[in-house]
Amino acid sequence: MAFTDDLEPVAEPIWTSILDHPAVTELGDGTLDEDVFRYWVKQDYVYLVEYGRLFALGAAKSPDLQRMSTFATLLDETINTEMDLHRSYAAAFGIDETELEATEPSPTTRAYTDFLIRVAAMGTFGDLVAALLPCMWGFNETGRRLADRGRPDHEQYAAWIDMYAGEDFTELTTWCKGLLDDVAADATDAERERYTHLFRRSAQYEYRFWDAAWRREEWGV
């Protein structure tokens, strides 16, 4: 059995909790308050900057040229393509580039990205992949399951669902799952246990990222 099959019982309750969160439920039916989504878009932009660093560290820690090339490609696509698309998408909600760049990371965004970068910098290549996977897997599951419920009338929300349920993002998720399966195949029991812990923590942060947007979380002081 593949290691990611073993992760299913860990992942499924978290994916279900994400789908049941009112931010995601209302995104799926097109009724989500756009102020909540604007908050999410701005925080996701901040997140993508740090996600790019994660790919850079993945390239640096890759054990072979093929994986190094893949991570380098993901870095390039993230900072030169996906972030441009994100700016265009944000503009549809009245958020210009200056506002995006000035976004202060929320406590949850800061905690999540600091966790990812710490794991990537101090851990092994396998640790990095385990922490990386929940973002891809979680968004793909969310997009696909919302798509199965039917596309909302809200054009931008429907576009979000289409993107994460789409073939390109599904292929990326499948690649990352396969990468973790490959790494875990030669891992010790202790390493696989650590991968599971890191995967669970990242997945929990995925839930909290939605919850922070719903609450429009601020630092408070």
N, CA, C and O of each residue as an XYZ file, in Angstrom:
884
protein
N       0.848     -1.197      0.000
C       0.000      0.000      0.000
C       0.881      1.245      0.000
O       1.875      1.305      0.725
N       0.522      2.231     -0.806
C       1.264      3.483     -0.858
C       1.115      4.247      0.456
O       0.098      4.135      1.141
N       2.139      5.019      0.794
C       2.120      5.765      2.045
C       0.953      6.746      2.090
O       0.338      6.929      3.141
N       0.642      7.381      0.957
C      -0.468      8.335      0.963
C      -1.812      7.642      1.163
O      -2.773      8.278      1.596
N      -1.895      6.334      0.851
C      -3.100      5.583      1.208
C      -3.219      5.468      2.724
O      -4.314      5.536      3.282
N      -2.067      5.290      3.385
C      -2.067      5.235      4.843
C      -2.461      6.581      5.455
O      -2.973      6.637      6.573
N      -2.216      7.659      4.712
C      -2.552      8.992      5.215
C      -4.034      9.331      5.075
O      -4.510     10.293      5.677
N      -4.756      8.556      4.291
C      -6.176      8.851      4.060
C      -6.967      9.005      5.365
O      -7.731      9.962      5.496
N      -6.805      8.082      6.345
C      -7.560      8.250      7.594
C      -7.174      9.504      8.371
O      -7.975     10.030      9.143
N      -5.952      9.980      8.168
C      -5.517     11.232      8.789
C      -6.129     12.423      8.061
O      -6.610     13.371      8.681
N      -6.102     12.355      6.730
C      -6.530     13.481      5.907
C      -8.046     13.658      5.865
O      -8.540     14.784      5.927
N      -8.782     12.562      5.759
C     -10.211     12.658      5.467
C     -11.001     13.469      6.480
O     -11.820     14.290      6.066
N     -10.805     13.289      7.796
C     -11.564     14.124      8.741
C     -11.268     15.612      8.593
O     -12.142     16.447      8.827
N     -10.038     15.944      8.203
C      -9.685     17.354      8.029
C     -10.300     17.898      6.753
O     -10.830     19.010      6.748
N     -10.239     17.124      5.655
C     -10.888     17.577      4.414
C     -12.392     17.766      4.655
O     -12.982     18.729      4.166
N     -13.004     16.858      5.398
C     -14.436     16.969      5.676
C     -14.738     18.219      6.496
O     -15.722     18.913      6.241
N     -13.881     18.505      7.487
C     -14.072     19.707      8.298
C     -13.938     20.970      7.458
O     -14.670     21.938      7.666
N     -13.004     20.962      6.508
C     -12.855     22.107      5.610
C     -14.114     22.281      4.769
O     -14.626     23.392      4.635
N     -14.614     21.180      4.201
C     -15.822     21.259      3.363
C     -17.028     21.729      4.169
O     -17.918     22.393      3.638
N     -17.052     21.380      5.459
C     -18.181     21.746      6.301
C     -18.052     23.150      6.888
O     -19.004     23.667      7.474
N     -16.880     23.771      6.732
C     -16.707     25.118      7.285
C     -17.601     26.086      6.509
O     -17.700     25.980      5.287
N     -18.250     27.022      7.192
C     -19.171     27.930      6.485
C     -18.505     28.741      5.378
O     -19.156     29.071      4.388
N     -17.212     29.070      5.526
C     -16.539     29.812      4.460
C     -16.515     29.015      3.170
O     -16.712     29.566      2.087
N     -16.273     27.717      3.286
C     -16.182     26.862      2.105
C     -17.570     26.492      1.597
O     -17.811     26.475      0.390
N     -18.466     26.202      2.506
C     -19.845     25.876      2.118
C     -20.469     27.039      1.338
O     -21.097     26.826      0.301
N     -20.297     28.255      1.835
C     -20.879     29.418      1.167
C     -20.128     29.782     -0.107
O     -20.729     30.302     -1.047
N     -18.816     29.518     -0.156
C     -18.086     29.662     -1.413
C     -18.698     28.748     -2.463
O     -18.908     29.151     -3.607
N     -18.983     27.517     -2.065
C     -19.515     26.531     -3.004
C     -20.897     26.856     -3.522
O     -21.223     26.547     -4.668
N     -21.723     27.485     -2.678
C     -23.083     27.804     -3.160
C     -23.198     29.249     -3.649
O     -24.275     29.698     -4.041
N     -22.068     29.974     -3.622
C     -22.055     31.317     -4.204
C     -22.538     32.423     -3.307
O     -22.737     33.545     -3.772
N     -22.737     32.139     -2.004
C     -23.301     33.142     -1.102
C     -22.263     33.760     -0.164
O     -22.617     34.584      0.678
N     -20.999     33.381     -0.292
C     -19.976     33.866      0.624
C     -19.828     35.387      0.527
O     -19.737     35.937     -0.571
N     -19.806     36.052      1.666
C     -19.568     37.492      1.735
C     -18.243     37.796      1.025
O     -17.211     37.213      1.358
N     -18.274     38.700      0.057
C     -17.060     38.983     -0.717
C     -15.962     39.596      0.140
O     -14.788     39.482     -0.210
N     -16.303     40.243      1.249
C     -15.269     40.765      2.134
C     -14.450     39.637      2.752
O     -13.245     39.781      2.959
N     -15.100     38.523      3.044
C     -14.392     37.349      3.557
C     -13.447     36.817      2.490
O     -12.300     36.475      2.779
N     -13.933     36.750      1.265
C     -13.095     36.203      0.201
C     -11.950     37.151     -0.141
O     -10.844     36.706     -0.445
N     -12.212     38.459     -0.093
C     -11.121     39.415     -0.317
C     -10.020     39.210      0.714
O      -8.837     39.243      0.375
N     -10.397     39.001      1.955
C      -9.414     38.718      3.009
C      -8.626     37.464      2.631
O      -7.398     37.447      2.719
N      -9.332     36.422      2.213
C      -8.668     35.164      1.846
C      -7.699     35.381      0.684
O      -6.575     34.880      0.724
N      -8.109     36.109     -0.338
C      -7.263     36.362     -1.511
C      -5.984     37.080     -1.106
O      -4.900     36.720     -1.564
N      -6.098     38.086     -0.257
C      -4.924     38.842      0.159
C      -3.979     37.980      0.996
O      -2.762     38.034      0.814
N      -4.531     37.194      1.903
C      -3.682     36.320      2.709
C      -3.056     35.209      1.865
O      -1.925     34.796      2.122
N      -3.776     34.733      0.877
C      -3.233     33.694      0.016
C      -2.077     34.233     -0.822
O      -1.149     33.491     -1.145
N      -2.125     35.497     -1.170
C      -1.015     36.107     -1.903
C       0.249     36.105     -1.043
O       1.333     35.756     -1.512
N       0.092     36.501      0.220
C       1.225     36.470      1.150
C       1.750     35.043      1.284
O       2.958     34.804      1.299
N       0.820     34.111      1.381
C       1.192     32.700      1.506
C       1.992     32.238      0.289
O       2.973     31.510      0.435
N       1.584     32.653     -0.906
C       2.259     32.209     -2.125
C       3.719     32.676     -2.175
O       4.580     31.975     -2.707
N       3.990     33.846     -1.626
C       5.376     34.313     -1.581
C       6.238     33.318     -0.818
O       7.322     32.946     -1.268
N       5.744     32.889      0.342
C       6.503     31.937      1.160
C       6.484     30.529      0.554
O       7.423     29.753      0.732
N       5.414     30.218     -0.155
C       5.331     28.913     -0.828
C       6.415     28.826     -1.900
O       6.984     27.759     -2.132
N       6.694     29.948     -2.548
C       7.784     29.984     -3.506
C       9.112     29.660     -2.842
O       9.931     28.940     -3.412
N       9.333     30.189     -1.636
C      10.558     29.868     -0.907
C      10.631     28.367     -0.610
O      11.707     27.770     -0.633
N       9.480     27.777     -0.334
C       9.435     26.343     -0.056
C       9.901     25.539     -1.276
O      10.640     24.565     -1.137
N       9.464     25.952     -2.470
C       9.913     25.277     -3.692
C      11.415     25.480     -3.907
O      12.107     24.570     -4.364
N      11.913     26.667     -3.578
C      13.349     26.923     -3.715
C      14.144     26.000     -2.799
O      15.167     25.449     -3.203
N      13.678     25.833     -1.576
C      14.345     24.923     -0.650
C      14.193     23.480     -1.101
O      15.087     22.661     -0.887
N      13.053     23.161     -1.732
C      12.870     21.820     -2.282
C      13.879     21.525     -3.368
O      14.419     20.420     -3.437
N      14.140     22.510     -4.222
C      15.149     22.330     -5.270
C      16.527     22.130     -4.647
O      17.297     21.275     -5.086
N      16.837     22.934     -3.609
C      18.149     22.837     -2.966
C      18.350     21.483     -2.293
O      19.467     20.966     -2.261
N      17.271     20.906     -1.753
C      17.397     19.660     -1.001
C      17.106     18.422     -1.843
O      17.230     17.300     -1.351
N      16.723     18.609     -3.095
C      16.377     17.463     -3.936
C      17.554     16.504     -4.072
O      18.692     16.941     -4.247
N      17.290     15.196     -3.991
C      18.375     14.216     -4.046
C      18.851     13.892     -5.456
O      19.841     13.179     -5.619
N      18.164     14.403     -6.479
C      18.582     14.117     -7.852
C      18.172     15.274     -8.757
O      17.365     16.121     -8.373
N      18.735     15.299     -9.960
C      18.514     16.403    -10.888
C      17.065     16.498    -11.354
O      16.546     17.597    -11.551
N      16.414     15.352    -11.532
C      15.038     15.376    -12.019
C      14.126     16.094    -11.026
O      13.317     16.935    -11.417
N      14.256     15.763     -9.754
C      13.424     16.423     -8.748
C      13.830     17.876     -8.570
O      12.981     18.740     -8.346
N      15.136     18.149     -8.669
C      15.589     19.534     -8.594
C      14.960     20.354     -9.713
O      14.511     21.478     -9.487
N      14.927     19.799    -10.905
C      14.339     20.491    -12.051
C      12.852     20.741    -11.830
O      12.346     21.818    -12.148
N      12.150     19.745    -11.284
C      10.716     19.896    -11.055
C      10.434     21.003    -10.045
O       9.547     21.829    -10.259
N      11.176     21.023     -8.963
C      10.963     22.066     -7.953
C      11.340     23.440     -8.495
O      10.686     24.436     -8.185
N      12.401     23.492     -9.312
C      12.776     24.772     -9.924
C      11.676     25.265    -10.858
O      11.395     26.463    -10.914
N      11.057     24.348    -11.587
C       9.941     24.709    -12.473
C       8.749     25.207    -11.667
O       8.113     26.193    -12.039
N       8.445     24.525    -10.561
C       7.339     24.949     -9.704
C       7.601     26.336     -9.117
O       6.684     27.150     -9.007
N       8.846     26.601     -8.744
C       9.204     27.924     -8.241
C       8.961     28.982     -9.314
O       8.349     30.016     -9.047
N       9.443     28.718    -10.524
C       9.281     29.671    -11.620
C       7.805     29.914    -11.927
O       7.387     31.057    -12.109
N       7.023     28.847    -11.983
C       5.607     28.993    -12.301
C       4.858     29.731    -11.188
O       3.921     30.484    -11.454
N       5.276     29.511     -9.948
C       4.608     30.167     -8.827
C       4.848     31.665     -8.835
O       3.901     32.446     -8.739
N       6.126     32.083     -8.949
C       6.427     33.515     -8.822
C       6.226     34.289    -10.113
O       6.042     35.506    -10.075
N       6.256     33.609    -11.262
C       6.153     34.327    -12.536
C       4.844     34.092    -13.287
O       4.527     34.825    -14.224
N       4.088     33.080    -12.884
C       2.814     32.806    -13.553
C       1.652     32.848    -12.571
O       0.711     33.622    -12.744
N       1.723     32.000    -11.527
C       0.589     31.911    -10.610
C       0.350     33.225     -9.875
O      -0.797     33.612     -9.649
N       1.433     33.915     -9.501
C       1.230     35.169     -8.778
C       0.670     36.255     -9.687
O      -0.082     37.116     -9.230
N       1.031     36.225    -10.978
C       0.406     37.146    -11.928
C      -1.084     36.862    -12.063
O      -1.902     37.781    -12.104
N      -1.425     35.581    -12.131
C      -2.833     35.197    -12.199
C      -3.562     35.618    -10.926
O      -4.712     36.056    -10.971
N      -2.884     35.481     -9.801
C      -3.491     35.866     -8.528
C      -3.757     37.366     -8.499
O      -4.788     37.803     -7.987
N      -2.834     38.158     -9.043
C      -3.049     39.607     -9.105
C      -4.258     39.946     -9.970
O      -5.066     40.807     -9.623
N      -4.368     39.251    -11.106
C      -5.507     39.476    -11.989
C      -6.809     39.071    -11.311
O      -7.825     39.757    -11.428
N      -6.764     37.950    -10.604
C      -7.946     37.461     -9.902
C      -8.338     38.436     -8.800
O      -9.520     38.723     -8.611
N      -7.335     38.949     -8.066
C      -7.610     39.912     -7.005
C      -8.233     41.184     -7.572
O      -9.109     41.782     -6.948
N      -7.781     41.595     -8.752
C      -8.305     42.820     -9.365
C      -9.803     42.724     -9.610
O     -10.513     43.728     -9.566
N     -10.281     41.505     -9.869
C     -11.721     41.306    -10.090
C     -12.526     41.603     -8.829
O     -13.732     41.836     -8.897
N     -11.849     41.594     -7.669
C     -12.504     41.923     -6.407
C     -12.112     43.320     -5.918
O     -12.347     43.673     -4.762
N     -11.507     44.111     -6.819
C     -11.155     45.475     -6.475
C      -9.900     45.603     -5.635
O      -9.702     46.616     -4.965
N      -9.044     44.577     -5.663
C      -7.793     44.601     -4.895
C      -6.653     44.833     -5.869
O      -6.389     43.985     -6.722
N      -5.969     45.973     -5.759
C      -4.881     46.236     -6.688
C      -3.563     45.680     -6.153
O      -3.488     45.216     -5.015
N      -2.523     45.733     -6.992
C      -1.237     45.134     -6.635
C      -0.625     45.794     -5.407
O      -0.014     45.119     -4.578
N      -0.785     47.095     -5.286
C      -0.235     47.805     -4.134
C      -0.839     47.297     -2.833
O      -0.141     47.120     -1.835
N      -2.152     47.065     -2.859
C      -2.834     46.557     -1.663
C      -2.379     45.135     -1.343
O      -2.190     44.784     -0.178
N      -2.206     44.320     -2.385
C      -1.718     42.956     -2.170
C      -0.343     42.973     -1.502
O      -0.104     42.273     -0.518
N       0.544     43.780     -2.055
C       1.918     43.815     -1.557
C       1.995     44.344     -0.124
O       2.917     44.011      0.621
N       1.026     45.165      0.249
C       1.027     45.757      1.586
C       0.331     44.880      2.617
O       0.241     45.261      3.784
N      -0.159     43.725      2.216
C      -0.911     42.859      3.126
C      -0.035     42.383      4.278
O       1.054     41.848      4.072
N      -0.531     42.586      5.491
C       0.147     42.088      6.684
C      -0.302     40.647      6.931
O      -1.503     40.388      7.005
N       0.626     39.713      7.060
C       0.215     38.326      7.322
C      -0.591     38.233      8.615
O      -0.215     38.817      9.631
N      -1.678     37.512      8.573
C      -2.460     37.272      9.782
C      -1.666     36.348     10.713
O      -0.686     35.739     10.285
N      -2.080     36.238     11.986
C      -1.402     35.297     12.875
C      -1.364     33.877     12.308
O      -0.354     33.185     12.437
N      -2.457     33.440     11.682
C      -2.485     32.094     11.125
C      -1.575     31.971      9.912
O      -0.851     30.984      9.778
N      -1.604     32.966      9.025
C      -0.727     32.931      7.858
C       0.733     32.907      8.281
O       1.526     32.135      7.744
N       1.089     33.754      9.247
C       2.460     33.783      9.733
C       2.849     32.446     10.360
O       3.935     31.932     10.092
N       1.985     31.885     11.183
C       2.298     30.614     11.840
C       2.462     29.490     10.808
O       3.392     28.689     10.898
N       1.559     29.442      9.838
C       1.601     28.379      8.831
C       2.858     28.488      7.977
O       3.563     27.497      7.785
N       3.143     29.669      7.468
C       4.305     29.808      6.588
C       5.612     29.643      7.359
O       6.570     29.079      6.829
N       5.668     30.124      8.598
C       6.874     29.915      9.400
C       7.095     28.427      9.661
O       8.228     27.945      9.644
N       6.011     27.714      9.899
C       6.107     26.263     10.083
C       6.680     25.600      8.835
O       7.596     24.783      8.932
N       6.152     25.944      7.670
C       6.610     25.338      6.430
C       8.086     25.628      6.171
O       8.848     24.725      5.827
N       8.483     26.876      6.335
C       9.866     27.249      6.057
C      10.810     26.607      7.072
O      11.911     26.195      6.706
N      10.408     26.514      8.323
C      11.249     25.871      9.336
C      11.453     24.395      9.012
O      12.568     23.881      9.105
N      10.368     23.712      8.630
C      10.480     22.306      8.258
C      11.393     22.145      7.053
O      12.243     21.255      7.022
N      11.211     23.012      6.057
C      12.004     22.916      4.837
C      13.475     23.210      5.092
O      14.349     22.569      4.507
N      13.751     24.173      5.960
C      15.131     24.579      6.216
C      15.865     23.611      7.130
O      17.052     23.346      6.940
N      15.152     23.082      8.126
C      15.816     22.278      9.154
C      15.592     20.782      8.999
O      16.339     19.980      9.558
N      14.567     20.403      8.244
C      14.239     18.990      8.105
C      14.867     18.351      6.879
O      15.688     18.959      6.192
N      14.470     17.129      6.622
C      14.950     16.393      5.464
C      14.100     16.707      4.242
O      13.084     17.394      4.342
N      14.517     16.204      3.097
C      13.705     16.353      1.881
C      12.334     15.718      2.083
O      11.324     16.280      1.661
N      12.290     14.560      2.721
C      11.014     13.908      2.992
C      10.118     14.730      3.889
O       8.908     14.795      3.673
N      10.710     15.368      4.909
C       9.928     16.245      5.782
C       9.288     17.370      4.978
O       8.114     17.691      5.160
N      10.078     17.962      4.087
C       9.591     19.057      3.251
C       8.392     18.612      2.414
O       7.379     19.309      2.354
N       8.508     17.461      1.774
C       7.431     16.978      0.905
C       6.170     16.681      1.720
O       5.059     16.981      1.284
N       6.348     16.094      2.900
C       5.200     15.776      3.755
C       4.465     17.033      4.182
O       3.236     17.041      4.240
N       5.210     18.107      4.484
C       4.592     19.368      4.894
C       3.982     20.111      3.713
O       3.020     20.861      3.878
N       4.532     19.905      2.535
C       4.072     20.571      1.315
C       2.746     20.011      0.803
O       1.901     20.756      0.306
N       2.568     18.698      0.927
C       1.451     18.021      0.266
C       0.062     18.505      0.665
O      -0.781     18.640     -0.222
N      -0.240     18.777      1.940
C      -1.622     19.123      2.284
C      -2.191     20.329      1.551
O      -3.394     20.375      1.295
N      -1.356     21.309      1.204
C      -1.867     22.460      0.460
C      -2.434     22.004     -0.876
O      -3.555     22.368     -1.231
N      -1.672     21.213     -1.618
C      -2.136     20.734     -2.923
C      -3.308     19.771     -2.780
O      -4.339     19.931     -3.432
N      -3.142     18.782     -1.931
C      -4.165     17.751     -1.769
C      -5.456     18.363     -1.237
O      -6.541     18.069     -1.738
N      -5.336     19.211     -0.224
C      -6.525     19.800      0.378
C      -7.311     20.673     -0.591
O      -8.537     20.583     -0.649
N      -6.616     21.520     -1.354
C      -7.313     22.375     -2.313
C      -7.926     21.561     -3.443
O      -9.017     21.876     -3.918
N      -7.231     20.518     -3.874
C      -7.780     19.672     -4.926
C      -9.046     18.957     -4.451
O     -10.035     18.885     -5.180
N      -9.008     18.436     -3.240
C     -10.196     17.779     -2.687
C     -11.342     18.772     -2.530
O     -12.488     18.469     -2.863
N     -11.024     19.952     -2.024
C     -12.066     20.970     -1.839
C     -12.681     21.362     -3.178
O     -13.904     21.401     -3.316
N     -11.833     21.651     -4.167
C     -12.345     22.029     -5.480
C     -13.187     20.946     -6.115
O     -14.269     21.217     -6.635
N     -12.692     19.711     -6.074
C     -13.411     18.610     -6.719
C     -14.752     18.340     -6.039
O     -15.759     18.112     -6.711
N     -14.762     18.367     -4.722
C     -16.011     18.066     -4.009
C     -17.027     19.197     -4.170
O     -18.227     18.943     -4.276
N     -16.556     20.431     -4.189
C     -17.481     21.529     -4.461
C     -18.012     21.448     -5.890
O     -19.187     21.724     -6.133
N     -17.150     21.071     -6.836
C     -17.589     20.929     -8.228
C     -18.664     19.852     -8.346
O     -19.609     19.989     -9.122
N     -18.511     18.789     -7.576
C     -19.504     17.706     -7.603
C     -20.871     18.178     -7.114
O     -21.900     17.616     -7.490
N     -20.875     19.205     -6.281
C     -22.142     19.742     -5.771
C     -22.810     20.684     -6.770
O     -23.982     21.030     -6.619
N     -22.056     21.098     -7.796
C     -22.600     22.009     -8.798
C     -21.953     23.378     -8.695
O     -21.733     23.884     -7.594
N     -21.647     23.981     -9.841
C     -20.983     25.274     -9.862
C     -21.943     26.377     -9.408
O     -23.111     26.378     -9.795
N     -21.452     27.321     -8.583
C     -22.308     28.443     -8.157
C     -22.499     29.441     -9.290
O     -21.755     29.427    -10.271
N     -23.492     30.301     -9.153
C     -23.733     31.345    -10.143
C     -22.685     32.456    -10.055
O     -22.445     33.165    -11.032
N     -22.065     32.603     -8.890
C     -21.048     33.641     -8.704
C     -19.840     33.302     -9.585
O     -19.193     32.273     -9.392
N     -19.546     34.170    -10.543
C     -18.535     33.868    -11.557
C     -17.145     33.618    -10.975
O     -16.476     32.655    -11.351
N     -16.712     34.486    -10.057
C     -15.363     34.342     -9.501
C     -15.246     33.103     -8.615
O     -14.214     32.432     -8.622
N     -16.290     32.799     -7.859
C     -16.242     31.613     -7.016
C     -16.245     30.349     -7.874
O     -15.557     29.378     -7.559
N     -17.013     30.366     -8.948
C     -17.018     29.228     -9.868
C     -15.639     29.040    -10.496
O     -15.186     27.909    -10.674
N     -14.967     30.150    -10.834
C     -13.631     30.071    -11.420
C     -12.639     29.472    -10.431
O     -11.764     28.698    -10.817
N     -12.776     29.831     -9.147
C     -11.906     29.268     -8.114
C     -12.082     27.746     -8.050
O     -11.104     26.999     -8.014
N     -13.323     27.309     -8.038
C     -13.607     25.870     -7.985
C     -13.055     25.172     -9.218
O     -12.430     24.117     -9.113
N     -13.286     25.759    -10.386
C     -12.798     25.158    -11.630
C     -11.281     24.998    -11.615
O     -10.758     23.986    -12.082
N     -10.574     25.993    -11.080
C      -9.115     25.936    -11.066
C      -8.613     24.778    -10.211
O      -7.762     24.003    -10.648
N      -9.135     24.661     -9.002
C      -8.604     23.654     -8.090
C      -9.182     22.259     -8.336
O      -8.618     21.263     -7.883
N     -10.296     22.189     -9.047
C     -10.844     20.896     -9.433
C     -10.317     20.442    -10.791
O     -10.546     19.305    -11.205
N      -9.613     21.331    -11.478
C      -9.216     21.094    -12.857
C      -8.113     20.058    -13.033
O      -7.478     19.616    -12.076
N      -7.916     19.695    -14.277
C      -6.955     18.645    -14.619
C      -5.530     19.022    -14.242
O      -4.791     18.181    -13.729
N      -5.125     20.269    -14.484
C      -3.746     20.676    -14.203
C      -3.435     20.574    -12.718
O      -2.388     20.052    -12.336
N      -4.345     21.072    -11.874
C      -4.076     21.034    -10.443
C      -4.194     19.613     -9.913
O      -3.475     19.243     -8.985
N      -5.080     18.817    -10.479
C      -5.188     17.414    -10.082
C      -3.899     16.668    -10.415
O      -3.433     15.846     -9.626
N      -3.327     16.953    -11.575
C      -2.057     16.322    -11.950
C      -0.936     16.734    -11.005
O      -0.100     15.908    -10.638
N      -0.912     17.999    -10.609
C       0.103     18.468     -9.673
C      -0.039     17.759     -8.332
O       0.956     17.361     -7.726
N      -1.275     17.603     -7.872
C      -1.527     16.898     -6.619
C      -1.081     15.447     -6.712
O      -0.453     14.929     -5.789
N      -1.398     14.796     -7.808
C      -1.006     13.400     -8.010
C       0.516     13.266     -8.007
O       1.066     12.314     -7.454
N       1.191     14.241     -8.638
C       2.658     14.213     -8.654
C       3.210     14.313     -7.231
O       4.115     13.562     -6.865
N       2.670     15.236     -6.428
C       3.192     15.434     -5.081
C       2.909     14.221     -4.202
O       3.746     13.841     -3.383
N       1.734     13.607     -4.364
C       1.437     12.390     -3.620
C       2.406     11.279     -4.011
O       2.899     10.550     -3.150
N       2.676     11.150     -5.300
C       3.616     10.141     -5.763
C       5.017     10.391     -5.242
O       5.745      9.449     -4.929
N       5.400     11.657     -5.146
C       6.717     12.000     -4.630
C       6.847     11.571     -3.171
O       7.870     11.011     -2.776
N       5.816     11.832     -2.371
C       5.866     11.406     -0.974
C       5.865      9.879     -0.874
O       6.555      9.315     -0.024
N       5.104      9.216     -1.727
C       5.118      7.746     -1.733
C       6.519      7.216     -2.025
O       6.965      6.260     -1.390
N       7.213      7.827     -2.977
C       8.568      7.403     -3.330
C       9.520      7.607     -2.162
O      10.321      6.728     -1.841
N       9.429      8.768     -1.531
C      10.317      9.068     -0.408
C      10.045      8.128      0.764
O      10.976      7.634      1.401
N       8.767      7.884      1.041
C       8.399      7.059      2.189
C       8.712      5.587      1.979
O       8.853      4.843      2.949
N       8.822      5.155      0.725
C       9.067      3.731      0.440
C      10.371      3.251      1.066
O      10.477      2.094      1.472
N      11.358      4.130      1.145
C      12.661      3.753      1.702
C      12.881      4.323      3.100
O      13.993      4.275      3.627
N      11.818      4.864      3.701
C      11.955      5.501      5.017
C      11.809      4.486      6.134
O      11.205      3.427      5.961
N      12.368      4.825      7.272
C      12.198      4.000      8.462
C      10.811      4.246      9.059
O      10.116      5.184      8.669
N      10.421      3.403      9.998
C       9.138      3.605     10.668
C       9.111      4.955     11.377
O       8.088      5.640     11.372
N      10.228      5.337     11.985
C      10.285      6.621     12.695
C      10.137      7.784     11.719
O       9.479      8.777     12.027
N      10.748      7.661     10.544
C      10.623      8.724      9.543
C       9.190      8.822      9.034
O       8.666      9.925      8.874
N       8.553      7.686      8.780
C       7.158      7.717      8.315
C       6.231      8.300      9.381
O       5.269      9.000      9.067
N       6.533      8.005     10.636
C       5.733      8.586     11.719
C       5.904     10.111     11.736
O       4.942     10.846     11.958
N       7.120     10.572     11.505
C       7.372     12.012     11.463
C       6.679     12.645     10.260
O       6.107     13.730     10.373
N       6.725     11.975      9.110
C       6.029     12.492      7.927
C       4.537     12.632      8.209
O       3.912     13.612      7.804
N       3.974     11.653      8.902
C       2.547     11.700      9.222
C       2.226     12.888     10.115
O       1.236     13.587      9.897
N       3.062     13.114     11.118
C       2.857     14.255     12.016
C       2.925     15.575     11.251
O       2.081     16.450     11.450
N       3.923     15.725     10.378
C       4.079     16.961      9.618
C       2.918     17.162      8.650
O       2.425     18.278      8.483
N       2.488     16.082      8.018
C       1.340     16.148      7.114
C       0.100     16.611      7.879
O      -0.620     17.503      7.429
N      -0.140     15.999      9.032
C      -1.324     16.355      9.819
C      -1.286     17.828     10.229
O      -2.296     18.526     10.143
N      -0.126     18.293     10.671
C      -0.045     19.684     11.123
C      -0.312     20.655      9.973
O      -1.038     21.632     10.156
N       0.256     20.408      8.796
C      -0.011     21.275      7.644
C      -1.483     21.246      7.270
O      -2.069     22.284      6.963
N      -2.085     20.057      7.292
C      -3.505     19.944      6.960
C      -4.359     20.718      7.959
O      -5.354     21.338      7.583
N      -3.968     20.679      9.234
C      -4.694     21.447     10.246
C      -4.573     22.943      9.977
O      -5.533     23.691     10.164
N      -3.397     23.375      9.541
C      -3.228     24.781      9.178
C      -4.096     25.141      7.974
O      -4.581     26.269      7.885
N      -4.299     24.203      7.046
C      -5.189     24.469      5.913
C      -6.596     24.807      6.408
O      -7.238     25.729      5.905
N      -7.061     24.052      7.393
C      -8.373     24.347      7.973
C      -8.360     25.721      8.631
O      -9.280     26.517      8.442
N      -7.321     25.993      9.400
C      -7.261     27.254     10.129
C      -7.141     28.455      9.190
O      -7.577     29.555      9.531
N      -6.554     28.248      8.014
C      -6.452     29.327      7.033
C      -7.839     29.774      6.585
O      -8.105     30.971      6.479
N      -8.723     28.812      6.323
C     -10.108     29.146      5.979
C     -10.807     29.815      7.162
O     -11.524     30.801      6.994
N     -10.591     29.271      8.352
C     -11.264     29.819      9.533
C     -10.804     31.240      9.817
O     -11.604     32.080     10.230
N      -9.520     31.518      9.601
C      -9.010     32.874      9.808
C      -9.666     33.858      8.844
O      -9.979     34.989      9.216
N      -9.871     33.419      7.602
C     -10.550     34.282      6.630
C     -11.996     34.536      7.046
O     -12.488     35.660      6.946
N     -12.664     33.504      7.506
C     -14.054     33.637      7.936
C     -14.184     34.659      9.074
O     -15.122     35.455      9.107
N     -13.231     34.618      9.996
C     -13.244     35.518     11.147
C     -12.547     36.850     10.837
O     -12.584     37.779     11.644
N     -11.908     36.933      9.652
C     -11.085     38.090      9.296
C     -10.128     38.419     10.441
O     -10.083     39.524     10.981
N      -9.376     37.384     10.763
C      -8.484     37.394     11.920
C      -7.490     38.565     11.863
O      -6.892     38.857     10.827
N      -7.342     39.216     13.016
C      -6.353     40.288     13.162
C      -5.478     39.983     14.372
O      -5.761     39.067     15.145
N      -4.413     40.764     14.524
C      -3.505     40.539     15.646
C      -4.114     40.989     16.969
O      -3.783     40.438     18.018
N      -4.991     41.970     16.933
C      -5.706     42.355     18.154
C      -5.024     43.432     18.966
O      -5.695     44.287     19.544
N      -3.705     43.411     19.021
C      -2.971     44.436     19.768
C      -1.791     44.908     18.936
O      -1.033     45.774     19.374
